Amino acid sequence: MNLRRVWRLMMNYWLVLLLFVGVATWLHPETYPGGWRVLMENVTALNCSYNNTLWFLLPYALLTLLAAPIMRLVMGLRGKWLWLFLAAAFAVKAVIYVNETTYTSWLGLIWQNLLAAMGLFFMFVMGALFARDGLMEQVVAAIQGWVERSFVVRRMKVSPSVVCLMLLLLLFFGRICVGASTLIDPLFLLPMIPVYLCIQRPQWLSSTLAFIGKHSTNIWFIHRYILVLTGTLITALHYPVVMWAALVGVCIVCSYGVKGLMKLLRM
């Protein structure tokens, strides 16, 4: 099952690569495809220089393929052994982050992707633990209880959802202030998920997010190409929210085309 999932992911990636790099080569021949070496690095996903937001595509695929043995290992860990395992996984993540190096040789790129997979391993294990022990539900219940007992809810009569929204914004802006760092991102991302789940969301918002979620992989694959191919059309909109909405809208339209081709080719 995981092998089939990874195969479909890579076929999706290659189809987007073929379509958009083909168009980009026609519109910007001075930049694309950039030589056979660059092209093959992107085809193999060892170095996604055309769309650098895909840097964790291969590491994700590798962890997905190894999900079954990893889950068996995690399921058997309890007590102090679990905490030692988590500490070791985070230590490996920290060492890789501190000693991050950019490689250019083929073997170096393979090694770089293996290191990236090891760096993502901590978050992968945390996800497995949340699923194993139902931790998400427990954390959500704990946050809801704490918020409902808080001063602003009991005395100031502020809605619990408003308090949770304020906490979510605090975590979000805290993450921005600290800056991008794959080492400390889990400290912000892990609590953001249960805090978000504590917020009572209108049905239209949940439906909108679910709709975008169906296209999330293609949005991830496509958005960088859209920015390149449209030049300054999207950035000329000036306002970040408007630019984001326009970019997501164009990506979703393109996603329908990619999904149609995937279905036609029975990928």
Order of alpha helices (4+ residues) and beta strands (2+ residues): alpha-alpha-alpha-alpha-alpha-alpha-alpha-alpha-alpha-alpha-alpha-alpha-alpha
